[in-house]
Amino acid sequence: MSRVCELTGKKAMVGNNVSHAMNKTKRKFNANLIKKRFFIPETGEWITLKVATSALKTINKIGISAALEESRKKGIYTK
């Protein structure tokens, strides 16, 4: 499975390591992802999602059901 947040769509970015001598080498900035189980009260089931830690703040604020619905509208979450 790729390193992409299932709710926000955040994924790795590319950039450069820059040394003191201004030499540049490619590097990757990975998203801060965790695997987390959520309980959906409407359906009474548990789901496991790979989400960014910044998405957890959104889930705590608006709830998992609203976050899933918002992600579906954006076309990111398709389950």
C-alpha positions, 0 to 999 in steps of 0.5 A: 500500500502506498504512503497516501492518507486515505482521507486527505490525499496527502502524499510524499513530496520531493525536494533537495537536501542542501549542504553548506556548500550548496550541493543539492541531492534529491530527497523525499518528504513523507507524510506523517501517516499512522494506521488507525481503527475508527468506529462508525456509529451509524453502521456499527462497524470498525474500519481501519484507515491509514491517515495523516496525523493532521487528519486526526485533528479534523476527525476529532473536531468534526467526527469520523462520519463527516470526515468520510463524507467530505473525503467522498465528495472530494473523490479521495475516499471511495470505499 
